[in-house]
Amino acid sequence: MDTKKDTAVLKISGNAVEGVIDEVASELPIKLVLNGEPLVTLLCTPAELEELTVGFLLSEGLLRERSAIKKLVIDEQETTVRVDLADLPPDFSAMFEKRTISSGCGKGVTFTQYRGVADKRIVVKEPLMSLDDIKRLLKMFMSISSLYLETGGVHSAALSDGRDILLFSEDIGRHNAVDKLIGKAFLRRIPVENKILLTSGRVTSEIMTKAGRNRFPVLISRAAPSCMAVSYAEDMGITLVGFARGERMNIYTWPNRIKLG
């Protein structure tokens, strides 16, 4: 499935009007069917659908072990992903009654309950990176996304060890980009604990809950956090860095993970 489409537009520049063909990011509704029952429809960029599915299930607490995946089939004709999982949580049925419309793009749905994540605070004693590390990583991060450079219409997420960018994903939805990244790391057997999560999008409560569920000690964004995201980061033990652009950034919580001098 294509990640971008050619579209006829009228381009205005001052008093000049020109008809041109422009590229826009693709967006498709992908139906996720879990153990034969419809679970949710994800509005996303139609790429890395296996990674998106696995990352979403991990972030929602429905998937915990690799061996639990019995089947995962992508049907491009019906834009459907069918997954069979073993070892679902005991309260699985009740989770369907607790859907929350998130502040994510496309009115995302989440089943995750924050309190169950906040109970397991992340503890890291030593600094994981320096201010110079953050500045260098951000330069690398912003240069990777060819789809953003071509369309200007996607968000990005990256996994870092504090020195290099290990994995990268992108999607029209910032929460989808994070889930794709989480799923990609899981499928490639790369642990995310003690790794850094970078995102291009604003940090709201559902993004922070995904970070906490997957045990990221540091989250860095070029954009702003919400007040709930700051509160969640404090409770979960996550270092939250926002407005990270060039020489500037704000550290909102747990600054001990970053060398300031």
N, C-alpha and C positions, 0 to 999 in steps of 0.2 A: 504494500500500500504506500502511496506517495506521501511524503511529509510536507510537500508544498505544491501549490497550484498556480498556474498562470491565469491572471485576471486582467481584463481590460479596465483601465481607469482613466479619468481625466486628471492630468497633473497640472496644478496651478503654481506658477512661480511669478510673483508680482502681478503684472497684467497679462502675462503669457499663459495661454491655455493649450495643452498638448495631449493628444490621445496616445497612450502608451500601454504596453503589456507589462504588468508588475507581478511579482511573486508574493503570494500570501501563504502563511502557515496553514497546513491542513488541520481540520478538526472533525473527528468522527465519534459517534456514540458507540462504545464497545460494551456489550452486555456480558457480565460475569455471572456464570452459572456454577453454583457450588453444590456438589453432591446431588445433581439433578434438579436443584431448585434455584430460581433466579435470586441473585443476591443484591446486585446493584448495577447501574449503568454508569460507566465512566466516560466523560467527555474528554478526549485526549488527542494528542498527536499520534497517528497510527504507526508507531515504531516501537520496538522493544516491548511488545505486548506481553511476552512471557515474564520479562523482568518487572513490568508494571503490576501484573497480577500477583506475582510472588511478593513483591514489596508491599502492596496494599494489604495482603493477607497477613504478612509479618507485622505491619504497623498497627493492624486492628487486633492483633493477638489471636488470630484464628490459626496461624501456622507457627509452629515452634521448632520442629525438627525436619530435616530434609527427607527423612524416611517416611514422613506423613503424606508426601505427595505421591498419590497412586496413579494419577493420570492428569495431564495438562495438554489440552488440544485447542489450537487456534483455528477457527473457521472464518477465513477472510470473506467468504461469500455472504455469510450471515452476520459478519462483524461480531462474533461471539467467542468468548474464551470459556471452555468447560473444564472445570477442575474437580477431581475427586480427592478428598482429604480423609485421612484416618486421624484418630486421636484429637478430635475437636474438643474444645473446652466443655466441661460439664454444663455450664450455663449458656451454651451456644444458642439455644432457642430463644432464651430471654434477651439475648443481645439484639435480636431483630426488633424488639419492642423499644429500644433505646436509641434509635437513630437521631442524629443531630445534623441539622443543616449547617455546614461549616461556612466560614467566611472566605473559603477558597473560590477560585474561578469556577464558573459553571455550577454554583450552588452544590458543592461537594457534600457527600454524606459520610459521616463517620460513626462507628459503633463504639470507639474507644472511650472508656471512662477514665478521666484524668487521675482520679484518686487512686486507682489501682496501680498506676505507673509511679505516682509521686511517693508511694510508700517505700520504694527502693531507690534511695538517694545514691547518686554516683559519687564515689569517693576517689579522688586523685590527689596525691600529696605534692608531687613535684611539678614544676612548670613543664608544659608540653611544647611550647614554642615561644618565639620572641616577636616583638613588634615588627622587626625586619622580615621575619618569616611570613607574617600575615601580608605585608605589603607585596612581597615577592610572589606569594601564592595568588593573590588577587590579580596581578598582572597576567599570570599564566591562565588563570580561570577565565578572564574576560576575552582572551584571544582564541579560545578553543572552539566556540560555537559558530560553525559556518552557517547553520540554519538561522541563527539570530542575525548574523551579518547580512544574509540574503533577504530575510523577511521582516526583521525587527519585531517578530510576534511570538517569541517563545521565552520561557524561563530555563535556567540552567541549575544543575546541582553537581557537586563534585565531592569525592572522597580523598582525603589527604592524610599522610602520616606526619604532617607538620613541616615536611621538607619538599615533597613532590606531590603532584596530583596523580592519584592511582587509578581512579575511575571517574567517568563523566557521563551525565545524561541530560536530556533536554525535552521539554514538552510545553504545550501552550498553558498548562496549569502548573503553578509552582509546586503544589502538593504532589502532582503526578511525577514531576521531575525528581522529587525527593524519593518517592516510592520506587521509581525505576532504578535509581541509584542503589537503594537498599536491596532491591531484588537482584540486581546485577552482582553486588558483592556476595550475597548469599549463594547464588548459583555458581559463582566462581570460587567459593569457599574462602573468601577473604574476610576475616573478622573485622567488625567495625568498632568494637570496644577499643578505647584509647585512640581512636581516629578522629579527624576533624571533618565536620560537615560544612560545606560552603554552599550558599544559595544566593541566587540573584534576586529573589522575591522578598516581599515583606514577610516578617516573621509573626505569625498569629498563633493562637493557642493550639490549633490542630497540627501545625508544623512542629511546634515545641513538643507536643505529645508524641509525635512520630520519633523525634530525636531521643526523647526519654525512653520510649518503649524499646528502641534499638541500642540504647546505652552509649550515645555519643556524649563525651564530656565537654566538647566545645562546638558551638555553632556560630558561624560567621556569615553575615549577610551584607550586601551592598545597600540594602533598603532598611526601612524602619521596623521596629518591633511594636506590638500592641502592649497595652498595660497587662493583659492577661498572660501574654508570652513572657514578659519580664517576671511576673509573679510565679509562673510555672517553672521557669528556669531556676529561680532562687530555691524553690521547694525541691526540685529534682536534682540539684547539684550540677547544673550545666552552665558553663561560661558562655554568656551571650554577648556577641559583638555585633553592633549594627552601624549603619551609615559608614561602612568601611570602604572608603574611596580615596585613592592616592595616599596622601600623608595623613589623612584624617580618619578617625573612627571613634565610636563610643563603646566603652565596656560597661555593661549594665549589671552583670552578676559574676561572682566568683573569679575575680581578677588574678587569683593566685596561680592559675594555670598558664599565665603569660608573663614572660620576663619583660618588665617595663624599662629597665635600664640597659 
